[in-house]
Amino acid sequence: MAACPTPDKQRHRTFEAALKARDSLEQSRGIDLALRPYRCKCGAWHIGHRDKRGLRYMRRRTNR
Ligand SMILES: [Zn+2]
């Protein structure tokens, strides 16, 4: 596993887990955070903004 470039971020084991965390975060704040789960090179899923360069967001959902 590669070192995580964003170790401060919460890590999730699956896309679904990250999605749930984001949803509950949005609900608790009552706003749309426009965040999106993405696969980090550390092997975990993080939640982040989608406009960052250099991050590859998973668009395929065939992994199930
Ligand atoms: Zn990471």
PDB file of the backbone (N, CA, C, O) and the ligand in Angstrom, with CONECT records:
HET     ZN  A 101       1
ATOM      1  N   MET A   1       0.819  -1.218   0.000  1.00  0.00           N
ATOM      2  CA  MET A   1       0.000   0.000   0.000  1.00  0.00           C
ATOM      3  C   MET A   1       0.847   1.260   0.000  1.00  0.00           C
ATOM      4  O   MET A   1       1.835   1.361   0.727  1.00  0.00           O
ATOM      5  N   ALA A   2       0.461   2.185  -0.796  1.00  0.00           N
ATOM      6  CA  ALA A   2       1.179   3.459  -0.841  1.00  0.00           C
ATOM      7  C   ALA A   2       0.816   4.307   0.370  1.00  0.00           C
ATOM      8  O   ALA A   2      -0.237   4.133   0.984  1.00  0.00           O
ATOM      9  N   ALA A   3       1.691   5.204   0.686  1.00  0.00           N
ATOM     10  CA  ALA A   3       1.417   6.117   1.795  1.00  0.00           C
ATOM     11  C   ALA A   3       0.274   7.040   1.409  1.00  0.00           C
ATOM     12  O   ALA A   3       0.148   7.455   0.257  1.00  0.00           O
ATOM     13  N   CYS A   4      -0.546   7.349   2.385  1.00  0.00           N
ATOM     14  CA  CYS A   4      -1.701   8.193   2.110  1.00  0.00           C
ATOM     15  C   CYS A   4      -1.271   9.655   2.001  1.00  0.00           C
ATOM     16  O   CYS A   4      -0.628  10.173   2.914  1.00  0.00           O
ATOM     17  N   PRO A   5      -1.613  10.326   0.904  1.00  0.00           N
ATOM     18  CA  PRO A   5      -1.270  11.741   0.753  1.00  0.00           C
ATOM     19  C   PRO A   5      -2.137  12.655   1.613  1.00  0.00           C
ATOM     20  O   PRO A   5      -1.805  13.820   1.829  1.00  0.00           O
ATOM     21  N   THR A   6      -3.242  12.115   2.098  1.00  0.00           N
ATOM     22  CA  THR A   6      -4.132  12.908   2.947  1.00  0.00           C
ATOM     23  C   THR A   6      -4.482  12.123   4.202  1.00  0.00           C
ATOM     24  O   THR A   6      -5.626  11.707   4.380  1.00  0.00           O
ATOM     25  N   PRO A   7      -3.491  11.920   5.078  1.00  0.00           N
ATOM     26  CA  PRO A   7      -3.708  11.072   6.260  1.00  0.00           C
ATOM     27  C   PRO A   7      -4.694  11.661   7.253  1.00  0.00           C
ATOM     28  O   PRO A   7      -5.177  10.959   8.142  1.00  0.00           O
ATOM     29  N   ASP A   8      -4.996  12.941   7.110  1.00  0.00           N
ATOM     30  CA  ASP A   8      -5.949  13.563   8.030  1.00  0.00           C
ATOM     31  C   ASP A   8      -7.382  13.200   7.693  1.00  0.00           C
ATOM     32  O   ASP A   8      -8.288  13.348   8.513  1.00  0.00           O
ATOM     33  N   LYS A   9      -7.568  12.729   6.492  1.00  0.00           N
ATOM     34  CA  LYS A   9      -8.934  12.395   6.085  1.00  0.00           C
ATOM     35  C   LYS A   9      -9.366  11.069   6.681  1.00  0.00           C
ATOM     36  O   LYS A   9      -8.566  10.168   6.934  1.00  0.00           O
ATOM     37  N   GLN A  10     -10.649  10.997   6.887  1.00  0.00           N
ATOM     38  CA  GLN A  10     -11.210   9.762   7.379  1.00  0.00           C
ATOM     39  C   GLN A  10     -11.134   8.704   6.292  1.00  0.00           C
ATOM     40  O   GLN A  10     -11.359   8.983   5.115  1.00  0.00           O
ATOM     41  N   ARG A  11     -10.815   7.498   6.702  1.00  0.00           N
ATOM     42  CA  ARG A  11     -10.698   6.420   5.724  1.00  0.00           C
ATOM     43  C   ARG A  11     -11.894   5.489   5.800  1.00  0.00           C
ATOM     44  O   ARG A  11     -12.406   5.182   6.876  1.00  0.00           O
ATOM     45  N   HIS A  12     -12.316   5.057   4.644  1.00  0.00           N
ATOM     46  CA  HIS A  12     -13.427   4.116   4.570  1.00  0.00           C
ATOM     47  C   HIS A  12     -12.992   2.906   3.766  1.00  0.00           C
ATOM     48  O   HIS A  12     -12.175   2.994   2.850  1.00  0.00           O
ATOM     49  N   ARG A  13     -13.553   1.804   4.132  1.00  0.00           N
ATOM     50  CA  ARG A  13     -13.114   0.565   3.479  1.00  0.00           C
ATOM     51  C   ARG A  13     -13.774   0.335   2.137  1.00  0.00           C
ATOM     52  O   ARG A  13     -13.216  -0.331   1.265  1.00  0.00           O
ATOM     53  N   THR A  14     -14.965   0.887   1.973  1.00  0.00           N
ATOM     54  CA  THR A  14     -15.684   0.670   0.719  1.00  0.00           C
ATOM     55  C   THR A  14     -16.300   1.962   0.217  1.00  0.00           C
ATOM     56  O   THR A  14     -16.449   2.933   0.959  1.00  0.00           O
ATOM     57  N   PHE A  15     -16.650   1.952  -1.042  1.00  0.00           N
ATOM     58  CA  PHE A  15     -17.342   3.091  -1.643  1.00  0.00           C
ATOM     59  C   PHE A  15     -18.637   3.382  -0.898  1.00  0.00           C
ATOM     60  O   PHE A  15     -18.966   4.535  -0.617  1.00  0.00           O
ATOM     61  N   GLU A  16     -19.363   2.320  -0.585  1.00  0.00           N
ATOM     62  CA  GLU A  16     -20.645   2.487   0.094  1.00  0.00           C
ATOM     63  C   GLU A  16     -20.467   3.138   1.460  1.00  0.00           C
ATOM     64  O   GLU A  16     -21.248   4.003   1.857  1.00  0.00           O
ATOM     65  N   ALA A  17     -19.426   2.709   2.175  1.00  0.00           N
ATOM     66  CA  ALA A  17     -19.175   3.271   3.497  1.00  0.00           C
ATOM     67  C   ALA A  17     -18.866   4.759   3.395  1.00  0.00           C
ATOM     68  O   ALA A  17     -19.332   5.559   4.206  1.00  0.00           O
ATOM     69  N   ALA A  18     -18.084   5.113   2.400  1.00  0.00           N
ATOM     70  CA  ALA A  18     -17.748   6.520   2.213  1.00  0.00           C
ATOM     71  C   ALA A  18     -18.989   7.316   1.846  1.00  0.00           C
ATOM     72  O   ALA A  18     -19.182   8.441   2.307  1.00  0.00           O
ATOM     73  N   LEU A  19     -19.821   6.719   1.016  1.00  0.00           N
ATOM     74  CA  LEU A  19     -21.057   7.374   0.596  1.00  0.00           C
ATOM     75  C   LEU A  19     -21.970   7.618   1.793  1.00  0.00           C
ATOM     76  O   LEU A  19     -22.551   8.693   1.939  1.00  0.00           O
ATOM     77  N   LYS A  20     -22.083   6.618   2.633  1.00  0.00           N
ATOM     78  CA  LYS A  20     -22.920   6.747   3.829  1.00  0.00           C
ATOM     79  C   LYS A  20     -22.398   7.843   4.746  1.00  0.00           C
ATOM     80  O   LYS A  20     -23.165   8.648   5.275  1.00  0.00           O
ATOM     81  N   ALA A  21     -21.088   7.860   4.923  1.00  0.00           N
ATOM     82  CA  ALA A  21     -20.486   8.863   5.795  1.00  0.00           C
ATOM     83  C   ALA A  21     -20.757  10.257   5.247  1.00  0.00           C
ATOM     84  O   ALA A  21     -21.045  11.190   5.996  1.00  0.00           O
ATOM     85  N   ARG A  22     -20.659  10.380   3.937  1.00  0.00           N
ATOM     86  CA  ARG A  22     -20.923  11.685   3.342  1.00  0.00           C
ATOM     87  C   ARG A  22     -22.380  12.087   3.527  1.00  0.00           C
ATOM     88  O   ARG A  22     -22.679  13.238   3.845  1.00  0.00           O
ATOM     89  N   ASP A  23     -23.281  11.134   3.327  1.00  0.00           N
ATOM     90  CA  ASP A  23     -24.700  11.429   3.476  1.00  0.00           C
ATOM     91  C   ASP A  23     -25.031  11.874   4.889  1.00  0.00           C
ATOM     92  O   ASP A  23     -25.768  12.839   5.090  1.00  0.00           O
ATOM     93  N   SER A  24     -24.481  11.165   5.868  1.00  0.00           N
ATOM     94  CA  SER A  24     -24.783  11.524   7.249  1.00  0.00           C
ATOM     95  C   SER A  24     -24.160  12.872   7.582  1.00  0.00           C
ATOM     96  O   SER A  24     -24.715  13.641   8.367  1.00  0.00           O
ATOM     97  N   LEU A  25     -23.021  13.153   6.992  1.00  0.00           N
ATOM     98  CA  LEU A  25     -22.382  14.444   7.210  1.00  0.00           C
ATOM     99  C   LEU A  25     -23.242  15.559   6.632  1.00  0.00           C
ATOM    100  O   LEU A  25     -23.432  16.600   7.261  1.00  0.00           O
ATOM    101  N   GLU A  26     -23.751  15.337   5.445  1.00  0.00           N
ATOM    102  CA  GLU A  26     -24.599  16.342   4.811  1.00  0.00           C
ATOM    103  C   GLU A  26     -25.885  16.539   5.600  1.00  0.00           C
ATOM    104  O   GLU A  26     -26.367  17.661   5.752  1.00  0.00           O
ATOM    105  N   GLN A  27     -26.432  15.442   6.097  1.00  0.00           N
ATOM    106  CA  GLN A  27     -27.673  15.547   6.863  1.00  0.00           C
ATOM    107  C   GLN A  27     -27.447  16.281   8.169  1.00  0.00           C
ATOM    108  O   GLN A  27     -28.281  17.082   8.592  1.00  0.00           O
ATOM    109  N   SER A  28     -26.320  16.007   8.809  1.00  0.00           N
ATOM    110  CA  SER A  28     -26.067  16.637  10.092  1.00  0.00           C
ATOM    111  C   SER A  28     -25.830  18.132   9.925  1.00  0.00           C
ATOM    112  O   SER A  28     -26.089  18.915  10.838  1.00  0.00           O
ATOM    113  N   ARG A  29     -25.346  18.515   8.776  1.00  0.00           N
ATOM    114  CA  ARG A  29     -25.104  19.937   8.536  1.00  0.00           C
ATOM    115  C   ARG A  29     -26.229  20.602   7.757  1.00  0.00           C
ATOM    116  O   ARG A  29     -26.339  21.827   7.715  1.00  0.00           O
ATOM    117  N   GLY A  30     -27.054  19.776   7.146  1.00  0.00           N
ATOM    118  CA  GLY A  30     -28.182  20.316   6.415  1.00  0.00           C
ATOM    119  C   GLY A  30     -27.796  21.009   5.126  1.00  0.00           C
ATOM    120  O   GLY A  30     -28.529  21.866   4.633  1.00  0.00           O
ATOM    121  N   ILE A  31     -26.658  20.648   4.582  1.00  0.00           N
ATOM    122  CA  ILE A  31     -26.229  21.272   3.332  1.00  0.00           C
ATOM    123  C   ILE A  31     -25.704  20.216   2.374  1.00  0.00           C
ATOM    124  O   ILE A  31     -25.357  19.098   2.754  1.00  0.00           O
ATOM    125  N   ASP A  32     -25.665  20.619   1.133  1.00  0.00           N
ATOM    126  CA  ASP A  32     -25.071  19.756   0.124  1.00  0.00           C
ATOM    127  C   ASP A  32     -23.594  20.103   0.014  1.00  0.00           C
ATOM    128  O   ASP A  32     -23.230  21.193  -0.426  1.00  0.00           O
ATOM    129  N   LEU A  33     -22.769  19.183   0.411  1.00  0.00           N
ATOM    130  CA  LEU A  33     -21.338  19.460   0.462  1.00  0.00           C
ATOM    131  C   LEU A  33     -20.645  19.266  -0.879  1.00  0.00           C
ATOM    132  O   LEU A  33     -19.482  19.633  -1.049  1.00  0.00           O
ATOM    133  N   ALA A  34     -21.364  18.691  -1.818  1.00  0.00           N
ATOM    134  CA  ALA A  34     -20.767  18.438  -3.133  1.00  0.00           C
ATOM    135  C   ALA A  34     -19.486  17.627  -3.022  1.00  0.00           C
ATOM    136  O   ALA A  34     -18.515  17.865  -3.740  1.00  0.00           O
ATOM    137  N   LEU A  35     -19.502  16.695  -2.136  1.00  0.00           N
ATOM    138  CA  LEU A  35     -18.347  15.831  -1.973  1.00  0.00           C
ATOM    139  C   LEU A  35     -18.608  14.498  -2.633  1.00  0.00           C
ATOM    140  O   LEU A  35     -19.746  14.119  -2.912  1.00  0.00           O
ATOM    141  N   ARG A  36     -17.525  13.808  -2.872  1.00  0.00           N
ATOM    142  CA  ARG A  36     -17.646  12.576  -3.615  1.00  0.00           C
ATOM    143  C   ARG A  36     -16.604  11.580  -3.115  1.00  0.00           C
ATOM    144  O   ARG A  36     -15.437  11.926  -2.931  1.00  0.00           O
ATOM    145  N   PRO A  37     -17.031  10.367  -2.903  1.00  0.00           N
ATOM    146  CA  PRO A  37     -16.052   9.357  -2.502  1.00  0.00           C
ATOM    147  C   PRO A  37     -15.066   9.068  -3.628  1.00  0.00           C
ATOM    148  O   PRO A  37     -15.447   8.984  -4.795  1.00  0.00           O
ATOM    149  N   TYR A  38     -13.821   8.921  -3.271  1.00  0.00           N
ATOM    150  CA  TYR A  38     -12.837   8.553  -4.286  1.00  0.00           C
ATOM    151  C   TYR A  38     -11.842   7.569  -3.709  1.00  0.00           C
ATOM    152  O   TYR A  38     -11.598   7.537  -2.503  1.00  0.00           O
ATOM    153  N   ARG A  39     -11.287   6.786  -4.574  1.00  0.00           N
ATOM    154  CA  ARG A  39     -10.341   5.766  -4.144  1.00  0.00           C
ATOM    155  C   ARG A  39      -8.954   6.371  -4.035  1.00  0.00           C
ATOM    156  O   ARG A  39      -8.416   6.910  -5.003  1.00  0.00           O
ATOM    157  N   CYS A  40      -8.398   6.278  -2.872  1.00  0.00           N
ATOM    158  CA  CYS A  40      -7.065   6.829  -2.646  1.00  0.00           C
ATOM    159  C   CYS A  40      -6.018   5.775  -2.962  1.00  0.00           C
ATOM    160  O   CYS A  40      -6.295   4.575  -2.970  1.00  0.00           O
ATOM    161  N   LYS A  41      -4.827   6.247  -3.218  1.00  0.00           N
ATOM    162  CA  LYS A  41      -3.775   5.281  -3.518  1.00  0.00           C
ATOM    163  C   LYS A  41      -3.324   4.523  -2.288  1.00  0.00           C
ATOM    164  O   LYS A  41      -2.571   3.555  -2.390  1.00  0.00           O
ATOM    165  N   CYS A  42      -3.780   4.957  -1.127  1.00  0.00           N
ATOM    166  CA  CYS A  42      -3.471   4.211   0.093  1.00  0.00           C
ATOM    167  C   CYS A  42      -4.355   2.976   0.190  1.00  0.00           C
ATOM    168  O   CYS A  42      -4.152   2.122   1.052  1.00  0.00           O
ATOM    169  N   GLY A  43      -5.332   2.890  -0.696  1.00  0.00           N
ATOM    170  CA  GLY A  43      -6.190   1.719  -0.713  1.00  0.00           C
ATOM    171  C   GLY A  43      -7.537   1.949  -0.056  1.00  0.00           C
ATOM    172  O   GLY A  43      -8.439   1.121  -0.172  1.00  0.00           O
ATOM    173  N   ALA A  44      -7.674   3.063   0.629  1.00  0.00           N
ATOM    174  CA  ALA A  44      -8.931   3.376   1.304  1.00  0.00           C
ATOM    175  C   ALA A  44      -9.745   4.350   0.460  1.00  0.00           C
ATOM    176  O   ALA A  44      -9.262   4.903  -0.529  1.00  0.00           O
ATOM    177  N   TRP A  45     -10.973   4.538   0.872  1.00  0.00           N
ATOM    178  CA  TRP A  45     -11.839   5.523   0.226  1.00  0.00           C
ATOM    179  C   TRP A  45     -11.897   6.755   1.105  1.00  0.00           C
ATOM    180  O   TRP A  45     -12.044   6.654   2.323  1.00  0.00           O
ATOM    181  N   HIS A  46     -11.781   7.911   0.486  1.00  0.00           N
ATOM    182  CA  HIS A  46     -11.946   9.168   1.191  1.00  0.00           C
ATOM    183  C   HIS A  46     -13.108   9.915   0.573  1.00  0.00           C
ATOM    184  O   HIS A  46     -13.622   9.552  -0.485  1.00  0.00           O
ATOM    185  N   ILE A  47     -13.505  10.965   1.263  1.00  0.00           N
ATOM    186  CA  ILE A  47     -14.517  11.844   0.706  1.00  0.00           C
ATOM    187  C   ILE A  47     -13.854  13.171   0.396  1.00  0.00           C
ATOM    188  O   ILE A  47     -13.183  13.751   1.249  1.00  0.00           O
ATOM    189  N   GLY A  48     -14.039  13.644  -0.802  1.00  0.00           N
ATOM    190  CA  GLY A  48     -13.368  14.885  -1.150  1.00  0.00           C
ATOM    191  C   GLY A  48     -14.064  15.616  -2.273  1.00  0.00           C
ATOM    192  O   GLY A  48     -15.039  15.143  -2.856  1.00  0.00           O
ATOM    193  N   HIS A  49     -13.536  16.766  -2.548  1.00  0.00           N
ATOM    194  CA  HIS A  49     -14.070  17.541  -3.658  1.00  0.00           C
ATOM    195  C   HIS A  49     -13.591  16.922  -4.968  1.00  0.00           C
ATOM    196  O   HIS A  49     -12.509  16.344  -5.059  1.00  0.00           O
ATOM    197  N   ARG A  50     -14.424  17.067  -5.949  1.00  0.00           N
ATOM    198  CA  ARG A  50     -14.135  16.366  -7.177  1.00  0.00           C
ATOM    199  C   ARG A  50     -13.286  17.188  -8.135  1.00  0.00           C
ATOM    200  O   ARG A  50     -12.894  16.696  -9.193  1.00  0.00           O
ATOM    201  N   ASP A  51     -13.005  18.408  -7.784  1.00  0.00           N
ATOM    202  CA  ASP A  51     -12.309  19.254  -8.749  1.00  0.00           C
ATOM    203  C   ASP A  51     -10.792  19.273  -8.546  1.00  0.00           C
ATOM    204  O   ASP A  51     -10.081  20.049  -9.184  1.00  0.00           O
ATOM    205  N   LYS A  52     -10.315  18.423  -7.664  1.00  0.00           N
ATOM    206  CA  LYS A  52      -8.873  18.371  -7.451  1.00  0.00           C
ATOM    207  C   LYS A  52      -8.191  17.637  -8.593  1.00  0.00           C
ATOM    208  O   LYS A  52      -8.659  16.593  -9.049  1.00  0.00           O
ATOM    209  N   ARG A  53      -7.114  18.181  -9.033  1.00  0.00           N
ATOM    210  CA  ARG A  53      -6.362  17.497 -10.080  1.00  0.00           C
ATOM    211  C   ARG A  53      -5.471  16.427  -9.475  1.00  0.00           C
ATOM    212  O   ARG A  53      -5.030  16.532  -8.330  1.00  0.00           O
ATOM    213  N   GLY A  54      -5.224  15.425 -10.249  1.00  0.00           N
ATOM    214  CA  GLY A  54      -4.323  14.386  -9.787  1.00  0.00           C
ATOM    215  C   GLY A  54      -5.026  13.275  -9.038  1.00  0.00           C
ATOM    216  O   GLY A  54      -4.426  12.246  -8.728  1.00  0.00           O
ATOM    217  N   LEU A  55      -6.280  13.480  -8.753  1.00  0.00           N
ATOM    218  CA  LEU A  55      -7.032  12.424  -8.097  1.00  0.00           C
ATOM    219  C   LEU A  55      -7.881  11.720  -9.130  1.00  0.00           C
ATOM    220  O   LEU A  55      -8.520  12.337  -9.982  1.00  0.00           O
ATOM    221  N   ARG A  56      -7.865  10.430  -9.024  1.00  0.00           N
ATOM    222  CA  ARG A  56      -8.671   9.667  -9.973  1.00  0.00           C
ATOM    223  C   ARG A  56      -9.932   9.203  -9.283  1.00  0.00           C
ATOM    224  O   ARG A  56      -9.891   8.401  -8.350  1.00  0.00           O
ATOM    225  N   TYR A  57     -11.026   9.706  -9.744  1.00  0.00           N
ATOM    226  CA  TYR A  57     -12.285   9.313  -9.147  1.00  0.00           C
ATOM    227  C   TYR A  57     -12.836   8.095  -9.867  1.00  0.00           C
ATOM    228  O   TYR A  57     -12.805   7.989 -11.093  1.00  0.00           O
ATOM    229  N   MET A  58     -13.328   7.207  -9.070  1.00  0.00           N
ATOM    230  CA  MET A  58     -13.893   5.999  -9.646  1.00  0.00           C
ATOM    231  C   MET A  58     -15.254   6.303 -10.247  1.00  0.00           C
ATOM    232  O   MET A  58     -16.174   6.735  -9.553  1.00  0.00           O
ATOM    233  N   ARG A  59     -15.363   6.080 -11.491  1.00  0.00           N
ATOM    234  CA  ARG A  59     -16.662   6.276 -12.122  1.00  0.00           C
ATOM    235  C   ARG A  59     -17.312   4.953 -12.452  1.00  0.00           C
ATOM    236  O   ARG A  59     -18.517   4.871 -12.687  1.00  0.00           O
ATOM    237  N   ARG A  60     -16.493   3.919 -12.466  1.00  0.00           N
ATOM    238  CA  ARG A  60     -17.055   2.619 -12.771  1.00  0.00           C
ATOM    239  C   ARG A  60     -17.697   2.032 -11.524  1.00  0.00           C
ATOM    240  O   ARG A  60     -17.164   2.172 -10.423  1.00  0.00           O
ATOM    241  N   ARG A  61     -18.772   1.414 -11.680  1.00  0.00           N
ATOM    242  CA  ARG A  61     -19.409   0.745 -10.550  1.00  0.00           C
ATOM    243  C   ARG A  61     -19.571  -0.740 -10.839  1.00  0.00           C
ATOM    244  O   ARG A  61     -20.510  -1.388 -10.377  1.00  0.00           O
ATOM    245  N   THR A  62     -18.650  -1.243 -11.598  1.00  0.00           N
ATOM    246  CA  THR A  62     -18.742  -2.642 -11.959  1.00  0.00           C
ATOM    247  C   THR A  62     -18.075  -3.534 -10.921  1.00  0.00           C
ATOM    248  O   THR A  62     -18.001  -4.754 -11.069  1.00  0.00           O
ATOM    249  N   ASN A  63     -17.596  -2.887  -9.874  1.00  0.00           N
ATOM    250  CA  ASN A  63     -16.818  -3.613  -8.879  1.00  0.00           C
ATOM    251  C   ASN A  63     -17.701  -4.252  -7.803  1.00  0.00           C
ATOM    252  O   ASN A  63     -17.431  -4.122  -6.609  1.00  0.00           O
ATOM    253  N   ARG A  64     -18.735  -4.929  -8.231  1.00  0.00           N
ATOM    254  CA  ARG A  64     -19.581  -5.565  -7.228  1.00  0.00           C
ATOM    255  C   ARG A  64     -20.209  -6.824  -7.749  1.00  0.00           C
ATOM    256  O   ARG A  64     -20.954  -7.487  -7.027  1.00  0.00           O
TER     257      ARG A  64
HETATM  258 ZN    ZN A 101      -5.604   7.822   1.526  1.00  0.00          ZN2+
END
